[in-house]
């Protein structure tokens, strides 16, 4: 992997690339809340009111009241018993794993799991078994293949952006009921939180499950457009994490202006359903048109279009078509993704119909070639 080229935002849906303004279908700011006037204003107000940084761990002198206010807001938004903030979304899975080391007999991990889950898996200090991406049948095979009763923890993303899939949580829970009733699920819902489900509560809501055996981790840097991570769990596990995770204990929490801005972002998504309605409408419009053009577009609510070029010649052709339509060629090489990289186009609630049509026009030839 190489360092990506520098980009400068230019409005809410565009970037500047070498002084050229291009429509941007990249990043994971699904509602463009990072540039929403109310969120920007909240950062300024929070900076003036609270200062920048507590400069200490929350278990020493850095436990500002604003963090508990944000945790309460997150617990209400996700209908969770409790929430615990961590310094960033990537760390949230490792914080859980550190706390629950030696608590499980096996880790069961999705083959396409995010690297943050793979890093976290080693903290459990038990055998790690892999099953095929979003495949309950293969998970059943792995579970039964152990040959004895086990107490596993299943590690999965909620939304897989490379594969454009949503984890089948209901099927996973049914398998655990039958084959490993003491098992639990660690759900990395970075791309689902705020985005999918009727009220934006993520993959659990989309799947129609509210099982106590699911620990849901989220980031505030995608659907909420700010920064930081959070663990949605029982009150007992929250207390246990505070007492038992070195990563939590040794980290400085997120800057106070960002915590204040996150409260605004949560309020916007809670009170204004039009964000999700616009996003769902845009996603359905693009995917329907792509399928009509012969381009694969899974019928999931995932607001991502993944295009893997078959060779270098097609990659270059796609770039040319995108640039001709003044669209940033969002080609990514990311851990866990296709080895040679792929084009990832992220649809937002704020893209206009004209921008969506430009993207469709640029990709039309893929279905013909």
C-alpha positions in Angstrom: 0.0 0.0 0.0 1.2 3.5 -0.8 0.3 6.8 0.8 -2.8 8.3 -0.8 -2.7 11.6 -2.7 -3.7 14.7 -0.7 -7.2 15.9 -1.1 -8.9 19.1 0.0 -12.7 19.2 0.7 -14.5 21.7 -1.6 -18.1 21.8 -0.4 -20.0 18.9 1.1 -19.8 16.5 -1.9 -16.6 17.6 -3.8 -12.9 17.6 -3.4 -10.0 19.5 -4.9 -7.4 17.2 -6.6 -4.5 19.2 -8.0 -6.7 22.3 -8.1 -9.4 20.5 -10.0 -12.8 20.3 -8.4 -14.3 16.8 -8.6 -17.4 15.2 -7.2 -16.4 12.9 -4.4 -17.9 9.4 -3.8 -15.3 8.5 -1.3 -14.9 8.3 2.5 -17.6 7.1 4.8 -19.3 10.3 5.9 -22.6 8.9 4.8 -24.7 12.0 5.8 -21.9 14.6 5.3 -22.4 15.5 9.0 -18.7 16.4 9.2 -19.5 19.5 7.2 -23.0 20.1 8.5 -23.3 23.7 9.8 -24.8 22.7 13.2 -22.0 20.2 13.8 -19.3 22.7 12.8 -20.9 25.3 15.1 -21.0 22.8 17.9 -17.2 22.3 17.6 -16.6 26.0 18.0 -19.0 26.3 20.9 -17.5 23.3 22.6 -14.0 24.6 22.2 -14.9 27.9 23.8 -16.9 26.3 26.6 -14.7 23.3 27.5 -11.3 23.8 26.0 -9.5 21.3 23.8 -8.3 18.4 25.8 -8.6 16.8 29.3 -4.9 15.6 28.9 -5.5 12.6 31.2 -7.0 9.2 31.3 -10.6 8.9 32.4 -9.6 6.7 35.4 -7.4 9.6 36.7 -8.4 13.2 36.3 -9.8 13.1 32.7 -13.4 11.9 33.4 -15.2 15.0 32.2 -19.0 15.1 32.8 -19.4 15.7 29.0 -18.3 12.1 28.4 -21.1 10.6 30.5 -23.6 12.9 28.8 -22.5 11.6 25.4 -22.6 8.0 26.6 -26.1 8.5 27.9 -27.1 10.0 24.5 -25.6 7.0 22.7 -27.3 4.5 24.9 -30.6 6.1 24.3 -30.0 6.4 20.5 -29.1 2.7 20.2 -31.6 1.5 22.9 -28.6 -0.1 24.8 -28.3 -0.6 28.5 -25.1 1.3 28.6 -22.4 2.9 26.4 -18.7 3.5 27.0 -16.6 5.9 25.0 -13.1 5.0 23.8 -10.6 7.1 22.0 -11.4 5.8 18.5 -13.5 3.2 16.7 -10.6 0.9 15.8 -9.6 0.5 19.5 -13.1 -0.4 20.6 -12.8 -4.1 19.7 -9.5 -4.5 21.4 -10.8 -2.8 24.6 -13.5 -5.4 24.7 -11.2 -8.3 24.0 -8.7 -7.2 26.6 -11.5 -7.2 29.2 -12.8 -10.6 28.2 -9.5 -12.5 27.8 -9.7 -16.1 29.0 -13.5 -15.8 29.1 -14.1 -17.9 26.0 -12.9 -21.2 24.6 -12.7 -20.2 21.0 -12.8 -17.1 18.7 -14.9 -17.6 15.5 -14.0 -14.8 13.0 -15.5 -14.0 9.7 -13.0 -14.4 6.8 -13.6 -10.8 5.7 -13.6 -9.3 9.2 -12.1 -5.8 9.5 -8.5 -5.7 10.6 -9.5 -4.1 14.0 -11.3 -7.4 14.8 -8.4 -9.5 13.7 -6.1 -7.4 16.0 -8.6 -7.8 18.8 -9.0 -11.6 18.3 -5.5 -12.2 19.7 -6.3 -10.5 23.1 -8.8 -13.3 23.9 -5.9 -15.7 24.2 -7.7 -18.8 22.8 -7.9 -20.7 19.5 -9.0 -18.7 16.5 -11.2 -20.4 13.9 -12.3 -18.7 10.6 -15.6 -19.2 8.7 -16.6 -18.0 5.3 -17.9 -14.5 4.9 -21.5 -14.1 6.0 -22.0 -17.9 5.7 -24.1 -19.5 8.5 -23.7 -22.9 6.9 -19.9 -22.7 7.1 -20.2 -21.3 10.7 -22.2 -24.4 11.6 -19.5 -26.6 10.1 -16.8 -24.8 12.1 -18.8 -25.0 15.3 -19.6 -28.7 14.9 -16.0 -29.5 13.8 -14.7 -28.7 17.3 -16.1 -32.0 18.4 -17.0 -30.9 21.9 -19.1 -28.2 23.7 -17.4 -24.8 23.4 -18.0 -21.3 24.7 -17.1 -19.2 21.6 -17.2 -15.5 20.8 -18.1 -14.7 17.2 -16.4 -11.7 15.7 -18.1 -10.1 12.7 -18.6 -6.7 11.0 -22.2 -5.6 10.8 -21.8 -4.1 7.3 -19.0 -5.3 5.0 -18.2 -2.5 2.6 -15.8 -4.6 0.4 -18.4 -7.3 -0.2 -21.5 -4.9 0.2 -23.1 -7.4 2.6 -24.9 -7.2 6.0 -24.1 -9.9 8.6 -26.9 -12.4 9.1 -27.2 -11.9 12.8 -30.5 -13.7 13.3 -29.0 -16.9 11.7 -25.9 -16.6 13.8 -27.9 -16.4 17.0 -30.0 -19.4 16.0 -26.8 -21.4 15.5 -25.4 -20.4 18.9 -28.7 -21.3 20.5 -28.4 -24.8 19.1 -24.6 -25.5 19.1 -23.1 -23.1 21.7 -25.7 -21.5 24.0 -23.0 -19.8 26.1 -21.5 -18.1 23.0 -21.6 -14.3 22.3 -21.1 -12.0 19.4 -18.7 -9.0 19.1 -20.3 -6.9 16.4 -18.1 -4.2 14.8 -20.9 -2.0 13.5 -18.8 0.9 12.2 -20.6 1.2 8.9 -24.0 0.2 10.2 -24.3 2.6 13.2 -26.6 5.5 12.4 -26.9 4.3 8.8 -29.1 1.2 8.5 -32.1 0.0 10.4 -35.4 1.9 10.6 -34.1 4.4 13.2 -30.4 4.1 12.4 -29.5 1.8 15.3 -27.5 -0.4 12.9 -27.2 -4.0 12.0 -29.0 -5.3 15.1 -32.1 -3.2 14.3 -31.9 -4.2 10.6 -31.7 -7.9 11.5 -34.5 -7.5 14.0 -32.5 -8.9 16.9 -32.0 -7.4 20.4 -30.0 -10.2 22.0 -28.1 -9.6 25.2 -25.3 -11.8 23.8 -24.3 -9.1 21.3 -21.7 -6.5 22.2 -22.0 -3.7 19.6 -19.0 -1.5 18.9 -19.4 1.7 16.8 -17.4 4.7 15.5 -18.6 8.3 15.6 -16.5 9.1 12.5 -18.7 7.6 9.8 -22.5 7.9 10.1 -22.1 10.6 12.8 -19.4 12.5 11.0 -17.3 13.3 14.1 -14.7 11.1 15.8 -14.3 8.6 18.6 -15.5 5.1 19.3 -18.1 3.5 21.7 -19.0 0.2 23.1 -22.7 -0.6 23.6 -23.1 -3.2 26.2 -24.5 -4.2 29.6 -23.8 -2.0 32.6 -21.9 -4.9 34.2 -19.6 -5.2 31.2 -19.1 -1.4 31.1 -17.9 -1.5 34.7 -15.7 -4.5 33.9 -14.0 -2.7 31.0 -13.2 0.3 33.1 -11.6 -2.0 35.6 -10.0 -4.4 33.3 -8.8 -2.9 30.0 -5.3 -1.4 29.9 -6.1 0.2 26.6 -9.0 2.1 28.0 -7.2 2.9 31.2 -4.1 4.2 29.4 -5.8 6.3 26.7 -6.7 10.0 26.7 -10.4 10.3 25.6 -11.5 12.2 22.6 -11.2 16.0 22.6 -14.1 17.8 24.3 -15.2 19.9 21.3 -15.6 16.6 19.3 -17.6 15.1 22.2 -19.9 18.2 22.2 -20.3 18.0 18.4 -21.1 14.3 18.6 -24.1 15.2 20.8 -25.3 17.5 18.0 -24.8 14.8 15.3 -26.8 12.3 17.4 -29.6 14.8 17.8 -29.7 15.5 14.1 -30.1 11.8 13.2 -32.6 11.2 16.0 -34.9 14.1 15.2 -34.6 14.3 11.4 -35.5 11.2 9.5 -34.9 12.9 6.1 -31.1 12.0 6.3 -31.8 8.3 6.1 -34.7 8.7 3.7 -32.5 10.7 1.3 -29.6 8.2 1.7 -31.9 5.2 1.1 -33.5 6.9 -2.0 -30.1 7.6 -3.5 -28.8 4.1 -2.8 -31.9 2.5 -4.4 -31.7 4.8 -7.4 -28.1 4.0 -8.2 -28.2 0.3 -7.5 -31.4 -0.1 -9.6 -29.7 1.7 -12.6 -26.5 -0.3 -12.3 -28.3 -3.6 -12.3 -30.2 -2.5 -15.4 -26.9 -1.8 -17.0 -25.6 -5.3 -16.2 -23.3 -4.2 -13.3 -23.5 -6.2 -10.1 -25.1 -4.2 -7.2 -26.3 -6.4 -4.3 -29.8 -5.4 -3.1 -28.7 -4.5 0.4 -29.0 -1.1 2.1 -25.2 -0.8 2.1 -24.5 2.7 0.5 -21.4 1.4 -1.3 -20.7 0.4 -4.9 -17.7 -1.8 -5.3 -16.1 -2.3 -8.8 -13.2 -4.6 -9.1 -11.4 -4.1 -12.5 -10.5 -7.3 -14.2 -7.1 -6.0 -15.3 -4.9 -2.8 -15.4 -6.4 -1.8 -18.8 -9.9 -1.7 -17.4 -8.8 0.1 -14.3 -7.3 2.8 -16.5 -10.4 3.0 -18.6 -12.6 3.4 -15.5 -10.4 6.2 -14.3 -10.7 8.0 -17.7 -14.4 7.7 -17.7 -14.7 9.1 -14.1 -12.3 12.0 -14.8 -14.2 12.9 -17.9 -17.3 13.3 -15.8 -15.3 15.3 -13.2 -15.6 12.5 -10.6 -12.7 11.6 -8.2 -11.5 8.1 -9.1 -11.8 6.5 -5.6 -9.5 3.5 -6.1 -8.6 2.0 -2.8 -6.1 -0.7 -1.6 -7.3 -1.6 1.9 -6.4 -4.5 4.2 -8.9 -7.3 3.6 -10.0 -6.0 0.2 -9.1 -7.3 -3.3 -5.3 -7.7 -3.6 -5.0 -5.4 -6.6 -7.3 -2.8 -5.2 -10.8 -1.8 -6.3 -13.0 1.3 -6.9 -15.2 2.0 -4.0 -18.0 4.6 -4.5 -19.8 5.7 -1.3 -23.3 7.2 -1.8 -24.3 9.9 0.6 -27.6 11.5 1.5 -26.3 14.8 0.1 -25.3 13.8 -3.4 -27.6 15.4 -6.0 -29.4 13.5 -8.7 -27.1 15.1 -11.3 -24.0 13.8 -9.4 -25.5 10.3 -9.2 -26.3 10.4 -12.9 -22.8 11.4 -13.7 -21.5 8.4 -11.7 -23.9 6.1 -13.5 -22.8 7.5 -16.9 -19.2 7.0 -16.1 -19.8 3.3 -15.1 -22.1 2.4 -17.9 -19.3 1.0 -20.1 -18.3 -1.5 -17.3 -21.5 -3.4 -18.0 -20.7 -3.4 -21.7 -17.1 -4.3 -21.5 
